[in-house]
Amino acid sequence: MNRFNEPPNVAVLTTKNILNKKADILLVFHDEDDGMWQFLEDGDIDESDALIVGLNEMIENDPSILEIADLPIGWVAWRKNKKDKWTLQPNQ
């Protein structure tokens, strides 16, 4: 079940490693300028590894992101590993 305010097919940014389950989602941005969601792994990300996919695909890949579906625009969430609780704060 989608708890996000956006439709399930809205475009979000992620990485090939996350989509292929080689990395976990550890960093989430809800961009202030355009409201886009970014579901990222830890560390530097090469632009060639970035992908645009549907929100529903991210939820299927990692349902734990539903815990932060109400992350306000302009905020960031992070965790140390997939079993960790999310930490939320305004993105500065």
N, C-alpha and C positions, 0 to 999 in steps of 0.2 A: 504494500500500500504506500503510495506516494504522499508524504507529509509536507513536501515542499509546496510553496505557493505557485511555483512555475509549472507549466504543463510537462508531462513526462518526456516529450520529445524536444524540449528546449536544448539548445546547443550549450555544452560545457567543455571546458578545457581539461585535459589530463595528459598522461604520458603513455607511451607504448608499453613500458614496463608494468605500469599499473593495470592496463587493459589485459596484458598477457599474464597477470598474476605473478610477475617476477619481483614486484615491489608493492608495498602497502601504501594506502592513502594516509599520510601523516601530517599533511598541511592543506588547509582549505581556505581559500579566499572567496569572499562574496564582494566583488569589486564595487567600489563606490561610484565610479564614473559611468558604468553601463549596466550594473547589476549582474554581470556574468559570474558564474561559479567556476572556480579552478580547484581541481582535486589533484594534488601533487604528492610526490614522494619527497623524501628528505634529501637535501644536498642540491648542488647545482644541476640544472636541467638544460640540456642542449636543445636548441630550438628545433632541430631535426627530429627530436624524440616526442615533440608535442603533437597531440591529436585533438580534434574536435569530435565529440560523440554526443549522443542523447543522454539526458539526465537519467532516464530509465535504465540505460545500460550501466551507468555508474552504480545505481541502487542495486541492480542484480549482481554486479561485481562485488560490492561491499555494502551490505545492508546496514552496517553500523553508522553510515553517514546520515541515516534517518534521525539519529540522535541530535544532529545539529541542523536539521532542516529549517529551523527558525532563526538561524544565524542572521543577524541584521546586515543590511547592505553597509559596506565599509568596515566590516569586521573580519577577523581571521580566527581560525581554530587550528590547534595543533595537538599532537600527542607523540609520545616517544616510540610506541609500537601499537599494533592493531588491538591489543587487549587493554591498553591504557585508556583512562578517561580523557575526554577532550578538554582542553583549556581554551577559553574564549576571551577575546579582548578586541577593542577597536584597533584597526590597522593604522599604524602611524607612520 
